């Protein structure tokens, strides 16, 4: 996203992580700092649900 956001904007977001383009910095062409927002409990729970659904297809 290119919007100016804060951590509260990502509560209950089902994505594992949201890449913050406005916070990415490249320094001296050799190092890169990347910022990513996430709601670890909610995102993890959604990935576990994805896993359970995928496993359920084999039962």
VOBA-591354 format. One record per residue: x, y, z of N, C-alpha, C in turn; residue in three letters. Coordinates in pm, whole numbers, plus 50000, padded with zeros to 5 digits. Layout:
XYZXYZXYZALA...
//
This chain:
500834988150000500005000050000500875012550000UNK500405022949940501115035749939500505045550039UNK499425041650108498765050350205499585051250333UNK499445062350405500085063850536499195056550637UNK499695045650691498905037350780499655034850910UNK498915030651012499485026851141499015012751175UNK499585006951279499294992951311497814990051331UNK497064999251386495624997051409494854994951278UNK495384999851167494734998151037494734983550992UNK495514975051057495654961251013495064951051109UNK494334955651210493664946351301492674937951222UNK492714925051244491834915251180491984914951028UNK493164918050980493454916750837493914902350812UNK493274895650718493534881350694494864878650623UNK495514888950570496794886950502497894883550603UNK498864875950560499994872750647500824885150677UNK500934893950578501744905950593501364915950485UNK501484928850516501194939450419502464947750404UNK503004947950284504244955050252503984970050248UNK504764977750324504614992350329505624998750235UNK505175002250115506095007750015506695021050056UNK505935029050132506445042150172507535041250277UNK507725029550338508735027750442509955020050393UNK509975016150268511115008750212512245018450181UNK513415015050226514585023650205515735015250148UNK516385020250043517595014149989518735023550022UNK519775018150088520895026250132522175021850062UNK522825031149997524105028949930524035017749827UNK522835014249782522675004149679522974989949721UNK523344987949848523714974549893522874969350008UNK522114978050070521314973950185519884978950166UNK518934970950212517534974650197516814972450330UNK516034982350370515194981050489513754980250440UNK513034969750481511654967650438510764967250561UNK509654974550556508704974350666507444967150620UNK506924958750707505724951050677504824951150800UNK503534953650779502564953550888501854940150893UNK501474935751012500714923351024500004922651158UNK498924915051161498234911651286498554896951309UNK499574894251391500104880751398499094870251441UNK498214872951536497234862851577496224860251466UNK495694870851408494654869351306495234863351178UNK496364868351133496984862851013497364848251030UNK497944844851146498314830951173497074822051175UNK496014826651239494774818851245494224816351105UNK494304826251019493844824350881494714814550805UNK496034814650828496904804950761496614790850813UNK496324789450943495984776250997494674771250938UNK493714780150919492454776450855492704772050711UNK493544779250639493914775350502494514761250502UNK495394758550599496034745450609495004734550638UNK494084737150731493054727350764492164724250644UNK491804734450570490974732450450491744724150347UNK493014727350327493834719850231493974705250274UNK494194702850403494314689150453492984681750442UNK491894688950463490564682850455490254677350317UNK490884682650215490664677750078491204663650059UNK492124659450148492724646250137492014635850223UNK491034639850301490314630450388489144624150318UNK
//
